[in-house]
């Protein structure tokens, strides 16, 4: 699936110092896809962004439209809060 990154998401990527290649990696091969609010889903993966610390990178996507729209992007150290175990 192709994705379009909104202006808001790009600003948040820059503000939160999340590299574009990390976002692309999450979108292409997410560790999980979790249902969100409305039509949105969180594509997420656990990764080290070059600091030696592991973060959960969450890319919030409306994938009911073509191309899928990336609404926002953030990273969190609260992995257990968002990671879903089957």
HTML snippet that shows the backbone in 3Dmol.js (N, CA, C, O; Angstrom):
<script src="https://3Dmol.org/build/3Dmol-min.js"></script>
<div id="view" style="width:600px;height:400px;position:relative"></div>
<script>
const pdb = `
ATOM      1  N   UNK A   1       0.848  -1.186   0.000  1.00  0.00           N
ATOM      2  CA  UNK A   1       0.000   0.000   0.000  1.00  0.00           C
ATOM      3  C   UNK A   1       0.884   1.237   0.000  1.00  0.00           C
ATOM      4  O   UNK A   1       1.938   1.267   0.636  1.00  0.00           O
ATOM      5  N   UNK A   2       0.443   2.243  -0.715  1.00  0.00           N
ATOM      6  CA  UNK A   2       1.150   3.521  -0.728  1.00  0.00           C
ATOM      7  C   UNK A   2       0.556   4.428   0.341  1.00  0.00           C
ATOM      8  O   UNK A   2      -0.617   4.313   0.694  1.00  0.00           O
ATOM      9  N   UNK A   3       1.399   5.340   0.852  1.00  0.00           N
ATOM     10  CA  UNK A   3       0.984   6.243   1.904  1.00  0.00           C
ATOM     11  C   UNK A   3       1.340   7.672   1.553  1.00  0.00           C
ATOM     12  O   UNK A   3       2.359   7.946   0.918  1.00  0.00           O
ATOM     13  N   UNK A   4       0.470   8.581   1.983  1.00  0.00           N
ATOM     14  CA  UNK A   4       0.712  10.011   1.832  1.00  0.00           C
ATOM     15  C   UNK A   4       0.874  10.581   3.232  1.00  0.00           C
ATOM     16  O   UNK A   4       0.006  10.396   4.085  1.00  0.00           O
ATOM     17  N   UNK A   5       1.972  11.267   3.469  1.00  0.00           N
ATOM     18  CA  UNK A   5       2.224  11.854   4.786  1.00  0.00           C
ATOM     19  C   UNK A   5       1.684  13.279   4.788  1.00  0.00           C
ATOM     20  O   UNK A   5       2.101  14.106   3.977  1.00  0.00           O
ATOM     21  N   UNK A   6       0.757  13.567   5.697  1.00  0.00           N
ATOM     22  CA  UNK A   6       0.164  14.902   5.778  1.00  0.00           C
ATOM     23  C   UNK A   6       1.189  15.911   6.291  1.00  0.00           C
ATOM     24  O   UNK A   6       2.204  15.537   6.880  1.00  0.00           O
ATOM     25  N   UNK A   7       0.911  17.190   6.059  1.00  0.00           N
ATOM     26  CA  UNK A   7       1.798  18.250   6.553  1.00  0.00           C
ATOM     27  C   UNK A   7       1.943  18.174   8.065  1.00  0.00           C
ATOM     28  O   UNK A   7       3.044  18.337   8.592  1.00  0.00           O
ATOM     29  N   UNK A   8       0.847  17.928   8.763  1.00  0.00           N
ATOM     30  CA  UNK A   8       0.900  17.815  10.222  1.00  0.00           C
ATOM     31  C   UNK A   8       1.852  16.692  10.637  1.00  0.00           C
ATOM     32  O   UNK A   8       2.670  16.871  11.539  1.00  0.00           O
ATOM     33  N   UNK A   9       1.744  15.539   9.982  1.00  0.00           N
ATOM     34  CA  UNK A   9       2.601  14.404  10.320  1.00  0.00           C
ATOM     35  C   UNK A   9       4.073  14.732  10.066  1.00  0.00           C
ATOM     36  O   UNK A   9       4.937  14.350  10.856  1.00  0.00           O
ATOM     37  N   UNK A  10       4.361  15.434   8.974  1.00  0.00           N
ATOM     38  CA  UNK A  10       5.747  15.835   8.678  1.00  0.00           C
ATOM     39  C   UNK A  10       6.294  16.760   9.761  1.00  0.00           C
ATOM     40  O   UNK A  10       7.440  16.619  10.187  1.00  0.00           O
ATOM     41  N   UNK A  11       5.469  17.704  10.199  1.00  0.00           N
ATOM     42  CA  UNK A  11       5.892  18.620  11.264  1.00  0.00           C
ATOM     43  C   UNK A  11       6.177  17.850  12.549  1.00  0.00           C
ATOM     44  O   UNK A  11       7.163  18.120  13.234  1.00  0.00           O
ATOM     45  N   UNK A  12       5.318  16.899  12.873  1.00  0.00           N
ATOM     46  CA  UNK A  12       5.514  16.102  14.088  1.00  0.00           C
ATOM     47  C   UNK A  12       6.751  15.217  13.985  1.00  0.00           C
ATOM     48  O   UNK A  12       7.454  15.016  14.975  1.00  0.00           O
ATOM     49  N   UNK A  13       7.018  14.691  12.804  1.00  0.00           N
ATOM     50  CA  UNK A  13       8.232  13.907  12.572  1.00  0.00           C
ATOM     51  C   UNK A  13       9.465  14.746  12.885  1.00  0.00           C
ATOM     52  O   UNK A  13      10.370  14.298  13.590  1.00  0.00           O
ATOM     53  N   UNK A  14       9.491  15.962  12.357  1.00  0.00           N
ATOM     54  CA  UNK A  14      10.625  16.860  12.588  1.00  0.00           C
ATOM     55  C   UNK A  14      10.716  17.285  14.038  1.00  0.00           C
ATOM     56  O   UNK A  14      11.796  17.258  14.628  1.00  0.00           O
ATOM     57  N   UNK A  15       9.598  17.675  14.615  1.00  0.00           N
ATOM     58  CA  UNK A  15       9.584  18.152  16.000  1.00  0.00           C
ATOM     59  C   UNK A  15      10.021  17.065  16.972  1.00  0.00           C
ATOM     60  O   UNK A  15      10.691  17.346  17.966  1.00  0.00           O
ATOM     61  N   UNK A  16       9.642  15.830  16.684  1.00  0.00           N
ATOM     62  CA  UNK A  16       9.944  14.718  17.583  1.00  0.00           C
ATOM     63  C   UNK A  16      11.213  13.960  17.197  1.00  0.00           C
ATOM     64  O   UNK A  16      11.536  12.934  17.794  1.00  0.00           O
ATOM     65  N   UNK A  17      11.925  14.467  16.204  1.00  0.00           N
ATOM     66  CA  UNK A  17      13.200  13.890  15.755  1.00  0.00           C
ATOM     67  C   UNK A  17      13.071  12.411  15.407  1.00  0.00           C
ATOM     68  O   UNK A  17      13.852  11.576  15.862  1.00  0.00           O
ATOM     69  N   UNK A  18      12.063  12.110  14.586  1.00  0.00           N
ATOM     70  CA  UNK A  18      11.863  10.745  14.103  1.00  0.00           C
ATOM     71  C   UNK A  18      12.285  10.737  12.637  1.00  0.00           C
ATOM     72  O   UNK A  18      11.669  11.408  11.809  1.00  0.00           O
ATOM     73  N   UNK A  19      13.340   9.976  12.312  1.00  0.00           N
ATOM     74  CA  UNK A  19      13.847   9.978  10.934  1.00  0.00           C
ATOM     75  C   UNK A  19      12.839   9.410   9.935  1.00  0.00           C
ATOM     76  O   UNK A  19      12.059   8.516  10.263  1.00  0.00           O
ATOM     77  N   UNK A  20      12.866   9.936   8.728  1.00  0.00           N
ATOM     78  CA  UNK A  20      11.957   9.482   7.673  1.00  0.00           C
ATOM     79  C   UNK A  20      12.155   8.004   7.364  1.00  0.00           C
ATOM     80  O   UNK A  20      11.190   7.308   7.048  1.00  0.00           O
ATOM     81  N   UNK A  21      13.392   7.511   7.450  1.00  0.00           N
ATOM     82  CA  UNK A  21      13.621   6.098   7.151  1.00  0.00           C
ATOM     83  C   UNK A  21      12.992   5.191   8.205  1.00  0.00           C
ATOM     84  O   UNK A  21      12.599   4.066   7.895  1.00  0.00           O
ATOM     85  N   UNK A  22      12.892   5.668   9.448  1.00  0.00           N
ATOM     86  CA  UNK A  22      12.215   4.893  10.496  1.00  0.00           C
ATOM     87  C   UNK A  22      10.718   4.819  10.211  1.00  0.00           C
ATOM     88  O   UNK A  22      10.101   3.766  10.370  1.00  0.00           O
ATOM     89  N   UNK A  23      10.142   5.934   9.792  1.00  0.00           N
ATOM     90  CA  UNK A  23       8.714   5.968   9.454  1.00  0.00           C
ATOM     91  C   UNK A  23       8.439   5.040   8.275  1.00  0.00           C
ATOM     92  O   UNK A  23       7.468   4.283   8.289  1.00  0.00           O
ATOM     93  N   UNK A  24       9.285   5.099   7.267  1.00  0.00           N
ATOM     94  CA  UNK A  24       9.130   4.246   6.090  1.00  0.00           C
ATOM     95  C   UNK A  24       9.227   2.774   6.481  1.00  0.00           C
ATOM     96  O   UNK A  24       8.472   1.946   5.971  1.00  0.00           O
ATOM     97  N   UNK A  25      10.156   2.442   7.385  1.00  0.00           N
ATOM     98  CA  UNK A  25      10.313   1.056   7.836  1.00  0.00           C
ATOM     99  C   UNK A  25       9.060   0.566   8.554  1.00  0.00           C
ATOM    100  O   UNK A  25       8.630  -0.569   8.349  1.00  0.00           O
ATOM    101  N   UNK A  26       8.474   1.415   9.394  1.00  0.00           N
ATOM    102  CA  UNK A  26       7.248   1.041  10.111  1.00  0.00           C
ATOM    103  C   UNK A  26       6.102   0.824   9.128  1.00  0.00           C
ATOM    104  O   UNK A  26       5.337  -0.131   9.263  1.00  0.00           O
ATOM    105  N   UNK A  27       5.982   1.705   8.147  1.00  0.00           N
ATOM    106  CA  UNK A  27       4.890   1.589   7.184  1.00  0.00           C
ATOM    107  C   UNK A  27       5.041   0.350   6.296  1.00  0.00           C
ATOM    108  O   UNK A  27       4.047  -0.298   5.967  1.00  0.00           O
ATOM    109  N   UNK A  28       6.259   0.022   5.912  1.00  0.00           N
ATOM    110  CA  UNK A  28       6.480  -1.100   5.007  1.00  0.00           C
ATOM    111  C   UNK A  28       6.418  -2.450   5.716  1.00  0.00           C
ATOM    112  O   UNK A  28       5.960  -3.437   5.140  1.00  0.00           O
ATOM    113  N   UNK A  29       6.881  -2.492   6.977  1.00  0.00           N
ATOM    114  CA  UNK A  29       6.899  -3.756   7.708  1.00  0.00           C
ATOM    115  C   UNK A  29       6.653  -3.482   9.194  1.00  0.00           C
ATOM    116  O   UNK A  29       7.580  -3.555  10.000  1.00  0.00           O
ATOM    117  N   UNK A  30       5.407  -3.166   9.557  1.00  0.00           N
ATOM    118  CA  UNK A  30       5.109  -2.869  10.960  1.00  0.00           C
ATOM    119  C   UNK A  30       5.223  -4.112  11.838  1.00  0.00           C
ATOM    120  O   UNK A  30       4.928  -5.227  11.405  1.00  0.00           O
ATOM    121  N   UNK A  31       5.656  -3.897  13.077  1.00  0.00           N
ATOM    122  CA  UNK A  31       5.666  -4.990  14.044  1.00  0.00           C
ATOM    123  C   UNK A  31       4.244  -5.397  14.380  1.00  0.00           C
ATOM    124  O   UNK A  31       3.959  -6.572  14.610  1.00  0.00           O
ATOM    125  N   UNK A  32       3.351  -4.414  14.406  1.00  0.00           N
ATOM    126  CA  UNK A  32       1.927  -4.638  14.671  1.00  0.00           C
ATOM    127  C   UNK A  32       1.112  -3.551  13.981  1.00  0.00           C
ATOM    128  O   UNK A  32       1.597  -2.458  13.691  1.00  0.00           O
ATOM    129  N   UNK A  33      -0.137  -3.898  13.733  1.00  0.00           N
ATOM    130  CA  UNK A  33      -1.125  -2.903  13.312  1.00  0.00           C
ATOM    131  C   UNK A  33      -2.268  -3.019  14.312  1.00  0.00           C
ATOM    132  O   UNK A  33      -2.904  -4.067  14.431  1.00  0.00           O
ATOM    133  N   UNK A  34      -2.520  -1.919  15.034  1.00  0.00           N
ATOM    134  CA  UNK A  34      -3.498  -1.910  16.110  1.00  0.00           C
ATOM    135  C   UNK A  34      -4.652  -0.988  15.730  1.00  0.00           C
ATOM    136  O   UNK A  34      -4.434   0.125  15.252  1.00  0.00           O
ATOM    137  N   UNK A  35      -5.874  -1.454  15.944  1.00  0.00           N
ATOM    138  CA  UNK A  35      -7.049  -0.622  15.670  1.00  0.00           C
ATOM    139  C   UNK A  35      -7.024   0.625  16.557  1.00  0.00           C
ATOM    140  O   UNK A  35      -6.672   0.558  17.735  1.00  0.00           O
ATOM    141  N   UNK A  36      -7.400   1.754  15.972  1.00  0.00           N
ATOM    142  CA  UNK A  36      -7.448   3.009  16.703  1.00  0.00           C
ATOM    143  C   UNK A  36      -8.853   3.560  16.720  1.00  0.00           C
ATOM    144  O   UNK A  36      -9.829   2.810  16.705  1.00  0.00           O
ATOM    145  N   UNK A  37      -8.951   4.870  16.751  1.00  0.00           N
ATOM    146  CA  UNK A  37     -10.248   5.535  16.787  1.00  0.00           C
ATOM    147  C   UNK A  37     -10.738   5.820  15.375  1.00  0.00           C
ATOM    148  O   UNK A  37      -9.954   6.204  14.507  1.00  0.00           O
ATOM    149  N   UNK A  38     -12.017   5.635  15.148  1.00  0.00           N
ATOM    150  CA  UNK A  38     -12.593   5.914  13.833  1.00  0.00           C
ATOM    151  C   UNK A  38     -11.990   5.015  12.780  1.00  0.00           C
ATOM    152  O   UNK A  38     -11.920   3.798  12.950  1.00  0.00           O
ATOM    153  N   UNK A  39     -11.554   5.621  11.693  1.00  0.00           N
ATOM    154  CA  UNK A  39     -10.961   4.871  10.587  1.00  0.00           C
ATOM    155  C   UNK A  39      -9.450   4.717  10.722  1.00  0.00           C
ATOM    156  O   UNK A  39      -8.793   4.267   9.784  1.00  0.00           O
ATOM    157  N   UNK A  40      -8.900   5.076  11.851  1.00  0.00           N
ATOM    158  CA  UNK A  40      -7.453   5.104  11.995  1.00  0.00           C
ATOM    159  C   UNK A  40      -6.914   3.841  12.658  1.00  0.00           C
ATOM    160  O   UNK A  40      -7.553   3.229  13.513  1.00  0.00           O
ATOM    161  N   UNK A  41      -5.706   3.480  12.223  1.00  0.00           N
ATOM    162  CA  UNK A  41      -5.002   2.361  12.823  1.00  0.00           C
ATOM    163  C   UNK A  41      -3.572   2.798  13.108  1.00  0.00           C
ATOM    164  O   UNK A  41      -3.024   3.653  12.412  1.00  0.00           O
ATOM    165  N   UNK A  42      -2.976   2.209  14.131  1.00  0.00           N
ATOM    166  CA  UNK A  42      -1.592   2.512  14.485  1.00  0.00           C
ATOM    167  C   UNK A  42      -0.689   1.425  13.926  1.00  0.00           C
ATOM    168  O   UNK A  42      -0.787   0.261  14.316  1.00  0.00           O
ATOM    169  N   UNK A  43       0.183   1.807  13.016  1.00  0.00           N
ATOM    170  CA  UNK A  43       1.237   0.929  12.532  1.00  0.00           C
ATOM    171  C   UNK A  43       2.388   1.187  13.509  1.00  0.00           C
ATOM    172  O   UNK A  43       2.809   2.331  13.678  1.00  0.00           O
ATOM    173  N   UNK A  44       2.895   0.139  14.147  1.00  0.00           N
ATOM    174  CA  UNK A  44       3.897   0.377  15.176  1.00  0.00           C
ATOM    175  C   UNK A  44       4.986  -0.683  15.166  1.00  0.00           C
ATOM    176  O   UNK A  44       4.763  -1.841  14.813  1.00  0.00           O
ATOM    177  N   UNK A  45       6.188  -0.237  15.573  1.00  0.00           N
ATOM    178  CA  UNK A  45       7.346  -1.111  15.689  1.00  0.00           C
ATOM    179  C   UNK A  45       8.234  -0.606  16.811  1.00  0.00           C
ATOM    180  O   UNK A  45       8.287   0.592  17.088  1.00  0.00           O
ATOM    181  N   UNK A  46       8.925  -1.530  17.447  1.00  0.00           N
ATOM    182  CA  UNK A  46       9.897  -1.187  18.485  1.00  0.00           C
ATOM    183  C   UNK A  46      11.241  -1.028  17.787  1.00  0.00           C
ATOM    184  O   UNK A  46      11.673  -1.913  17.049  1.00  0.00           O
ATOM    185  N   UNK A  47      11.906   0.114  18.027  1.00  0.00           N
ATOM    186  CA  UNK A  47      13.192   0.350  17.372  1.00  0.00           C
ATOM    187  C   UNK A  47      14.077   1.296  18.151  1.00  0.00           C
ATOM    188  O   UNK A  47      13.608   2.082  18.974  1.00  0.00           O
ATOM    189  N   UNK A  48      15.368   1.205  17.876  1.00  0.00           N
ATOM    190  CA  UNK A  48      16.362   2.125  18.413  1.00  0.00           C
ATOM    191  C   UNK A  48      16.570   3.195  17.346  1.00  0.00           C
ATOM    192  O   UNK A  48      16.919   2.875  16.210  1.00  0.00           O
ATOM    193  N   UNK A  49      16.362   4.438  17.695  1.00  0.00           N
ATOM    194  CA  UNK A  49      16.485   5.535  16.732  1.00  0.00           C
ATOM    195  C   UNK A  49      17.872   6.164  16.752  1.00  0.00           C
ATOM    196  O   UNK A  49      18.046   7.323  16.375  1.00  0.00           O
ATOM    197  N   UNK A  50      18.864   5.381  17.198  1.00  0.00           N
ATOM    198  CA  UNK A  50      20.239   5.867  17.202  1.00  0.00           C
ATOM    199  C   UNK A  50      20.714   6.394  18.536  1.00  0.00           C
ATOM    200  O   UNK A  50      21.827   6.912  18.635  1.00  0.00           O
ATOM    201  N   UNK A  51      19.892   6.274  19.566  1.00  0.00           N
ATOM    202  CA  UNK A  51      20.267   6.783  20.887  1.00  0.00           C
ATOM    203  C   UNK A  51      20.671   5.670  21.841  1.00  0.00           C
ATOM    204  O   UNK A  51      21.136   5.939  22.948  1.00  0.00           O
ATOM    205  N   UNK A  52      20.498   4.418  21.418  1.00  0.00           N
ATOM    206  CA  UNK A  52      20.785   3.296  22.303  1.00  0.00           C
ATOM    207  C   UNK A  52      19.595   2.917  23.163  1.00  0.00           C
ATOM    208  O   UNK A  52      19.670   1.963  23.937  1.00  0.00           O
ATOM    209  N   UNK A  53      18.494   3.655  23.038  1.00  0.00           N
ATOM    210  CA  UNK A  53      17.273   3.386  23.796  1.00  0.00           C
ATOM    211  C   UNK A  53      16.191   2.905  22.837  1.00  0.00           C
ATOM    212  O   UNK A  53      16.081   3.397  21.714  1.00  0.00           O
ATOM    213  N   UNK A  54      15.403   1.948  23.283  1.00  0.00           N
ATOM    214  CA  UNK A  54      14.325   1.418  22.442  1.00  0.00           C
ATOM    215  C   UNK A  54      13.047   2.220  22.646  1.00  0.00           C
ATOM    216  O   UNK A  54      12.649   2.508  23.774  1.00  0.00           O
ATOM    217  N   UNK A  55      12.419   2.572  21.542  1.00  0.00           N
ATOM    218  CA  UNK A  55      11.154   3.300  21.543  1.00  0.00           C
ATOM    219  C   UNK A  55      10.133   2.533  20.719  1.00  0.00           C
ATOM    220  O   UNK A  55      10.483   1.746  19.840  1.00  0.00           O
ATOM    221  N   UNK A  56       8.882   2.776  21.017  1.00  0.00           N
ATOM    222  CA  UNK A  56       7.801   2.311  20.167  1.00  0.00           C
ATOM    223  C   UNK A  56       7.460   3.472  19.243  1.00  0.00           C
ATOM    224  O   UNK A  56       7.020   4.528  19.697  1.00  0.00           O
ATOM    225  N   UNK A  57       7.664   3.274  17.952  1.00  0.00           N
ATOM    226  CA  UNK A  57       7.330   4.305  16.970  1.00  0.00           C
ATOM    227  C   UNK A  57       5.943   3.967  16.445  1.00  0.00           C
ATOM    228  O   UNK A  57       5.716   2.882  15.910  1.00  0.00           O
ATOM    229  N   UNK A  58       5.016   4.913  16.604  1.00  0.00           N
ATOM    230  CA  UNK A  58       3.625   4.710  16.205  1.00  0.00           C
ATOM    231  C   UNK A  58       3.290   5.675  15.074  1.00  0.00           C
ATOM    232  O   UNK A  58       3.427   6.890  15.216  1.00  0.00           O
ATOM    233  N   UNK A  59       2.853   5.120  13.961  1.00  0.00           N
ATOM    234  CA  UNK A  59       2.452   5.898  12.791  1.00  0.00           C
ATOM    235  C   UNK A  59       0.939   5.712  12.662  1.00  0.00           C
ATOM    236  O   UNK A  59       0.466   4.614  12.368  1.00  0.00           O
ATOM    237  N   UNK A  60       0.197   6.776  12.878  1.00  0.00           N
ATOM    238  CA  UNK A  60      -1.258   6.714  12.861  1.00  0.00           C
ATOM    239  C   UNK A  60      -1.739   6.979  11.436  1.00  0.00           C
ATOM    240  O   UNK A  60      -1.458   8.024  10.849  1.00  0.00           O
ATOM    241  N   UNK A  61      -2.475   5.999  10.895  1.00  0.00           N
ATOM    242  CA  UNK A  61      -2.828   5.997   9.480  1.00  0.00           C
ATOM    243  C   UNK A  61      -4.332   5.819   9.293  1.00  0.00           C
ATOM    244  O   UNK A  61      -4.970   5.012   9.969  1.00  0.00           O
ATOM    245  N   UNK A  62      -4.878   6.589   8.364  1.00  0.00           N
ATOM    246  CA  UNK A  62      -6.234   6.331   7.871  1.00  0.00           C
ATOM    247  C   UNK A  62      -6.034   5.547   6.585  1.00  0.00           C
ATOM    248  O   UNK A  62      -5.744   6.125   5.537  1.00  0.00           O
ATOM    249  N   UNK A  63      -6.190   4.220   6.665  1.00  0.00           N
ATOM    250  CA  UNK A  63      -5.931   3.397   5.490  1.00  0.00           C
ATOM    251  C   UNK A  63      -7.219   2.972   4.785  1.00  0.00           C
ATOM    252  O   UNK A  63      -7.236   1.996   4.034  1.00  0.00           O
ATOM    253  N   UNK A  64      -8.303   3.721   5.040  1.00  0.00           N
ATOM    254  CA  UNK A  64      -9.545   3.468   4.307  1.00  0.00           C
ATOM    255  C   UNK A  64      -9.589   4.275   3.014  1.00  0.00           C
ATOM    256  O   UNK A  64     -10.492   4.090   2.198  1.00  0.00           O
ATOM    257  N   UNK A  65      -8.617   5.171   2.824  1.00  0.00           N
ATOM    258  CA  UNK A  65      -8.526   5.977   1.605  1.00  0.00           C
ATOM    259  C   UNK A  65      -7.282   5.553   0.832  1.00  0.00           C
ATOM    260  O   UNK A  65      -6.361   4.958   1.391  1.00  0.00           O
ATOM    261  N   UNK A  66      -7.272   5.862  -0.443  1.00  0.00           N
ATOM    262  CA  UNK A  66      -6.103   5.539  -1.270  1.00  0.00           C
ATOM    263  C   UNK A  66      -5.511   6.818  -1.818  1.00  0.00           C
ATOM    264  O   UNK A  66      -6.251   7.582  -2.436  1.00  0.00           O
ATOM    265  N   UNK A  67      -4.252   7.106  -1.643  1.00  0.00           N
ATOM    266  CA  UNK A  67      -3.338   6.348  -0.801  1.00  0.00           C
ATOM    267  C   UNK A  67      -3.659   6.559   0.675  1.00  0.00           C
ATOM    268  O   UNK A  67      -4.308   7.537   1.043  1.00  0.00           O
ATOM    269  N   UNK A  68      -3.198   5.633   1.518  1.00  0.00           N
ATOM    270  CA  UNK A  68      -3.411   5.757   2.966  1.00  0.00           C
ATOM    271  C   UNK A  68      -2.798   7.060   3.468  1.00  0.00           C
ATOM    272  O   UNK A  68      -1.711   7.441   3.034  1.00  0.00           O
ATOM    273  N   UNK A  69      -3.487   7.744   4.380  1.00  0.00           N
ATOM    274  CA  UNK A  69      -3.000   9.028   4.881  1.00  0.00           C
ATOM    275  C   UNK A  69      -2.397   8.866   6.267  1.00  0.00           C
ATOM    276  O   UNK A  69      -3.055   8.394   7.194  1.00  0.00           O
ATOM    277  N   UNK A  70      -1.131   9.266   6.394  1.00  0.00           N
ATOM    278  CA  UNK A  70      -0.458   9.284   7.682  1.00  0.00           C
ATOM    279  C   UNK A  70      -0.904  10.557   8.390  1.00  0.00           C
ATOM    280  O   UNK A  70      -0.607  11.665   7.945  1.00  0.00           O
ATOM    281  N   UNK A  71      -1.618  10.385   9.493  1.00  0.00           N
ATOM    282  CA  UNK A  71      -2.216  11.509  10.212  1.00  0.00           C
ATOM    283  C   UNK A  71      -1.228  12.129  11.187  1.00  0.00           C
ATOM    284  O   UNK A  71      -1.098  13.352  11.247  1.00  0.00           O
ATOM    285  N   UNK A  72      -0.530  11.291  11.952  1.00  0.00           N
ATOM    286  CA  UNK A  72       0.485  11.785  12.882  1.00  0.00           C
ATOM    287  C   UNK A  72       1.473  10.669  13.177  1.00  0.00           C
ATOM    288  O   UNK A  72       1.239   9.506  12.850  1.00  0.00           O
ATOM    289  N   UNK A  73       2.577  11.046  13.799  1.00  0.00           N
ATOM    290  CA  UNK A  73       3.658  10.113  14.101  1.00  0.00           C
ATOM    291  C   UNK A  73       4.216  10.499  15.457  1.00  0.00           C
ATOM    292  O   UNK A  73       4.418  11.679  15.745  1.00  0.00           O
ATOM    293  N   UNK A  74       4.467   9.488  16.296  1.00  0.00           N
ATOM    294  CA  UNK A  74       5.154   9.780  17.548  1.00  0.00           C
ATOM    295  C   UNK A  74       5.894   8.568  18.040  1.00  0.00           C
ATOM    296  O   UNK A  74       5.675   7.446  17.583  1.00  0.00           O
ATOM    297  N   UNK A  75       6.795   8.823  19.001  1.00  0.00           N
ATOM    298  CA  UNK A  75       7.543   7.741  19.635  1.00  0.00           C
ATOM    299  C   UNK A  75       7.254   7.806  21.122  1.00  0.00           C
ATOM    300  O   UNK A  75       6.989   8.874  21.675  1.00  0.00           O
ATOM    301  N   UNK A  76       7.308   6.637  21.764  1.00  0.00           N
ATOM    302  CA  UNK A  76       7.075   6.584  23.198  1.00  0.00           C
ATOM    303  C   UNK A  76       7.957   5.509  23.822  1.00  0.00           C
ATOM    304  O   UNK A  76       8.269   4.500  23.191  1.00  0.00           O
ATOM    305  N   UNK A  77       8.345   5.737  25.046  1.00  0.00           N
ATOM    306  CA  UNK A  77       9.107   4.721  25.783  1.00  0.00           C
ATOM    307  C   UNK A  77       8.148   3.793  26.536  1.00  0.00           C
ATOM    308  O   UNK A  77       8.580   2.804  27.128  1.00  0.00           O
ATOM    309  N   UNK A  78       6.864   4.103  26.514  1.00  0.00           N
ATOM    310  CA  UNK A  78       5.850   3.297  27.206  1.00  0.00           C
ATOM    311  C   UNK A  78       5.383   2.154  26.307  1.00  0.00           C
ATOM    312  O   UNK A  78       4.220   2.091  25.909  1.00  0.00           O
ATOM    313  N   UNK A  79       6.304   1.264  26.001  1.00  0.00           N
ATOM    314  CA  UNK A  79       6.035   0.172  25.063  1.00  0.00           C
ATOM    315  C   UNK A  79       4.917  -0.728  25.578  1.00  0.00           C
ATOM    316  O   UNK A  79       4.018  -1.097  24.822  1.00  0.00           O
ATOM    317  N   UNK A  80       4.968  -1.084  26.860  1.00  0.00           N
ATOM    318  CA  UNK A  80       3.962  -2.002  27.423  1.00  0.00           C
ATOM    319  C   UNK A  80       2.544  -1.437  27.340  1.00  0.00           C
ATOM    320  O   UNK A  80       1.579  -2.196  27.257  1.00  0.00           O
ATOM    321  N   UNK A  81       2.416  -0.125  27.361  1.00  0.00           N
ATOM    322  CA  UNK A  81       1.095   0.499  27.315  1.00  0.00           C
ATOM    323  C   UNK A  81       0.398   0.264  25.973  1.00  0.00           C
ATOM    324  O   UNK A  81      -0.819   0.088  25.933  1.00  0.00           O
ATOM    325  N   UNK A  82       1.161   0.260  24.876  1.00  0.00           N
ATOM    326  CA  UNK A  82       0.575   0.213  23.548  1.00  0.00           C
ATOM    327  C   UNK A  82       0.767  -1.108  22.814  1.00  0.00           C
ATOM    328  O   UNK A  82       0.000  -1.417  21.902  1.00  0.00           O
ATOM    329  N   UNK A  83       1.784  -1.903  23.195  1.00  0.00           N
ATOM    330  CA  UNK A  83       2.049  -3.143  22.493  1.00  0.00           C
ATOM    331  C   UNK A  83       1.013  -4.178  22.876  1.00  0.00           C
ATOM    332  O   UNK A  83       0.765  -4.399  24.062  1.00  0.00           O
ATOM    333  N   UNK A  84       0.408  -4.812  21.893  1.00  0.00           N
ATOM    334  CA  UNK A  84      -0.644  -5.794  22.127  1.00  0.00           C
ATOM    335  C   UNK A  84      -0.079  -7.206  22.029  1.00  0.00           C
ATOM    336  O   UNK A  84       0.633  -7.545  21.083  1.00  0.00           O
ATOM    337  N   UNK A  85      -0.411  -8.017  23.021  1.00  0.00           N
ATOM    338  CA  UNK A  85      -0.007  -9.426  23.014  1.00  0.00           C
ATOM    339  C   UNK A  85      -1.216 -10.284  22.717  1.00  0.00           C
ATOM    340  O   UNK A  85      -2.275 -10.103  23.319  1.00  0.00           O
ATOM    341  N   UNK A  86      -1.064 -11.221  21.789  1.00  0.00           N
ATOM    342  CA  UNK A  86      -2.216 -12.065  21.417  1.00  0.00           C
ATOM    343  C   UNK A  86      -2.686 -12.943  22.562  1.00  0.00           C
ATOM    344  O   UNK A  86      -3.641 -13.704  22.405  1.00  0.00           O
TER     345      UNK A  86
END
`;
const viewer = $3Dmol.createViewer("view");
viewer.addModel(pdb, "pdb");
viewer.setStyle({}, {cartoon: {color: "spectrum"}});
viewer.zoomTo();
viewer.render();
</script>
